[in-house]
């Protein structure tokens, strides 16, 4: 395959002519729409259970991956690389999840001359190793949580280092994420069994049983900084996102600005995020993740080397399209954005709509969605990959959509979000919509008193009301159905109007039926 080269004609930088989107669902749709706005053709890939998915029909071309199991479809590197070559794709956008942070995939793209829209494979590999990442950040002067990040993995060494750190502490897997291979240890007599348990789980999940130890922060907040870095060495941040509302160590509600942030703290953390990116030679969009304790001390946690699920709230408050900038940077464009010129306005919150049962340990829900009716209104954004009639299968992440609202301040934003969630209708599968609405109505959430333990502290035994859907959602659905079932009466009314254009067009047909 010919290596793609950026051309410069009359000082105008040319983007790729065609890219392959190596993902599915709402993020694939998001990327394809960004490409369409920029005049870039797209290739979608899909497994056989996704043949009717929106992203398949939205792209200029689509190629069937076959078997729906992730390893045979969206994680199948040789198959995806071959499709890129067969379709003449010059670049691949990995979205998030699947292969987005897989250094072997990024290298495979580079080996065949296809541009990987993201950082270099070596950077992905370095940031994917939590021990190496923390060591690198320490050298760059970025604060890290006190702990042991050494290479010695025998129990004797780990127990000795654990005593030095003190209790409670965390045992964490070096590889992977999502809470796997993680243990909270409250006393020394529990340390050895926690180390062994974390190692077994990490080996099973990631093929790597190495762990590290770090001080446990009481009621910590999870705050991340969005960065953009071009291939000429320019790095900027686009402020913070508060991501503390989590279930099973996975985010479900994000907002910006953070309720706890102060201007001096924002400036200090922003500089640390930029320093972290510069320390590893980062390029493209990425996120530097921090933990903040009760005294507003912050510590580097990890770096996500991709576009984040929650990127829309940054777009809402800065007016900067991150997906488009990913394409521009990958094409070789220099950042025209300067740190001093970037500002935030207003407040934005995102809720992740999942097909899952919060009253049953957040277990995924499968089935056919019989009706979808998202809320509509000013400054309400619904990034979705679902429609009425789509089947939700057990093969992939149960994320259905992302509801994003924007307003002038946090209070107005919360009121708008309550309204939007109460009118978000999804029938046919169990979702977390009612749960999300209860979370944002909680008095401590409204005050901004949140931490990564918020769900465990206040919603551990939460159960949904027997009536199921919120009353506003039921009313919204009833109104929707009423409008559509009254179509014949509406037509007859128009025909009774002597000035109606319908009175003069004669018989016409919709869907093969005469009216």
NORPE-V387839 format. One record per backbone hydrogen bond with DSSP energy under -0.5 kcal/mol. NH is the residue of the N-H (numbers start at 1). CO is the residue of the C=O. If there is no record, write none. Layout:
nh={NH:NH}
co={CO:CO}
This chain:
nh={4:9:10:12:13:14:19:20:21:22:22:23:27:28:29:30:31:32:33:34:35:36:37:38:39:40:41:43:44:45:46:48:50:51:53:56:57:58:59:60:61:63:65:66:67:72:73:73:75:76:77:80:81:82:83:84:85:86:87:88:88:89:90:91:92:93:94:100:102:103:105:106:107:108:109:110:111:112:112:113:114:115:117:117:118:124:125:126:127:128:129:129:130:130:133:134:135:136:137:138:139:140:141:142:145:148:149:158:159:160:161:162:163:164:165:166:168:169:170:171:172:172:173:174:180:182:183:185:185:186:190:191:192:194:195:196:197:198:199:200:201:202:203:204:205:206:207:207:208:212:213:214:215:216:217:220:221:223:223:224:225:226:227:228:229:230:233:236:238:241:242:243:243:245:246:247:250:252:253:254:255:256:261:266:267:268:269:270:271:272:273:274:275:276:277:278:279:280:280:281:282:284:286:287:288:289:289:290:291:292:293:296:299:300:301:302:304:305:306:307:311:312:313:314:314:315:316:317:318:319:322:325:326:327:328:329:330:331:332:333:341:342:342:345:347:348:349:350:351:352:353:353:354:355:356:357:358:360:361:362:363:363:365:367:369:370:370:371:373:380:381:383:383:384:385:389:390:392:393:396:400:401:402:403:404:404:405:406:407:413:414:415:416:417:418:419:420:421:422:423:423:424:425:425:426:427:432:436:437:438:439:440:441:442:442:446:447:448:448:449:450:452:454:457:458:459:462:468:469:473:474:475:476:477:478:479:480:481:482:483:484:485:486:487:490:491:492:493:494:495:496:497:497:498:500:503:504:505:510:513:515}
co={113:12:8:9:11:7:41:91:43:20:93:21:24:24:25:26:27:28:29:30:31:32:33:34:36:35:17:19:61:21:63:66:47:48:50:53:53:54:55:42:42:44:46:46:65:69:69:70:70:73:75:76:77:78:79:80:81:82:83:84:85:84:18:18:115:20:92:97:99:101:102:102:103:104:105:106:107:108:109:110:109:90:92:115:116:120:121:122:123:124:125:126:128:174:129:130:131:132:133:134:135:136:138:137:300:213:147:154:155:156:157:158:159:160:161:162:185:185:214:183:170:212:181:210:177:179:171:169:183:184:187:188:188:190:191:192:193:194:195:196:197:198:199:200:201:202:202:203:202:172:148:170:146:168:215:217:292:221:290:241:288:239:286:236:284:234:230:228:226:224:255:222:241:253:244:250:247:245:245:350:242:348:258:262:263:264:265:266:267:268:269:270:271:272:273:274:275:276:277:278:277:229:227:304:225:287:302:223:299:221:297:293:291:143:289:289:287:303:304:95:308:309:310:310:311:311:312:313:314:315:320:321:322:323:324:325:326:327:329:328:338:338:339:317:407:256:405:254:403:252:351:401:352:398:354:363:356:357:358:357:357:360:355:392:390:368:427:427:425:377:404:381:402:382:400:369:387:367:391:393:353:353:383:351:381:402:349:379:347:409:410:411:412:413:414:415:416:417:418:419:420:421:373:423:424:371:354:432:433:434:435:436:437:438:439:442:443:444:445:444:448:220:451:453:454:455:459:465:467:470:470:471:472:473:474:475:476:477:478:479:480:481:482:484:486:487:488:489:490:491:492:493:494:496:497:500:501:502:513:510:508}
